[in-house]
Amino acid sequence: MRAKREYRDRGRTQVAVLDALVERSDDGMTVFELRAAVSVEIDELETALANLKDDDLIVVSKHEGRTVIKPADRVVPTGPSPEDRSFVDWVRERIPF
């Protein structure tokens, strides 16, 4: 799953962070997990996280002694996005059976 379309006009790293967090929105991710998922230098990741935090697009909390980062609720799509639909799903919607 990917972040909502309205949050995809940000920098490449910020979008990658949001997408990774949306994939694990229930559990959240640590900075180390994010760094592995996004594959960027730590400075670039820190800058992206700071910008996302300033814009209230992520939530940072302590959980069992770990710092956990989750996407803000408004970033997580409520249903499948048009990009996630397959061609077969698209055809099924268009042709009544």
N, C-alpha and C positions, 0 to 999 in steps of 0.2 A: 504494500500500500504506500502511496505517496502523499505528501502534504497537499492540502487544498491548493487549487490553482492560484488563488489570490496571493499566496505566499511564495510563489515560484519565481517572482521577478527580482529576487535578491541575488547576491553573489553566489558563484558556484559552490563554494564551501558551505555557506549558510543553507543553501537548498539541500546539499548532501547531508548535512547534520539534521535538518528537519525531517528528511525522508527516513534516515536511520532511526530517529527517535519515534516517528510515527509507526514504523515497523514493530517497535518494542514499546509501544505506548503504555501498556499495562505495567511492565516491570521497570521501565526506564533504563538508563545506561550510565555507566561511570565515564569519566573522561578517557580512561584507558580503552574502554570498549568502543567509545566513539572514535578515538584516534585510529584504532584498527579497522573500523567500519568505513571511515571516510578517507583514510590513507593520505593525510596531509601532515605537514610539519606542526609541531605543538604550538608554535607561535601563531600560525594561521588559524588553528583550531581555537585557541584562546581568544583571538580577536573576533572570530565568528560567534563564539558563545557569548562574549560580552555584548556584541551588537544585538543578538537575539534576546538576551536577558533585558537589555535596555528597552527593547520594543515589546516586552512582555509576551514573547512567543515561546519561551521555555520556562519551566518551573524547576528550581533547584532545591533539594531537600536532603536531610540526613536520614538514612535508613540503615539500622543495624551497624552503625559506625562507618558507613560509606556515604559519600556524596553521590546522590542519584539525580540525574537530569531527565526530565520528561517534557514532552511537548505540551504547550497550553491546549486546553480542550478545543479552542476555536481553530486550531491548526489541523486537527485530526478529522478526516472526512467521515461523514456518517454512513455513507454507502459507497459502493464501487464507483470510482471515477470513470469518465468516458475513456480515458487512456487505458484503464485496466480491463475493459471489455474486449472480448475476442471478436473476430470477424463473424463467427457463428452466432454469438450472442446478438450482434448487431442485426444479422439477417433474421433471426427469430423475432426480434422486436418489430421488424418491418413487414414480415409476411405472416399473416394469421394462419394457424394450423387448425 
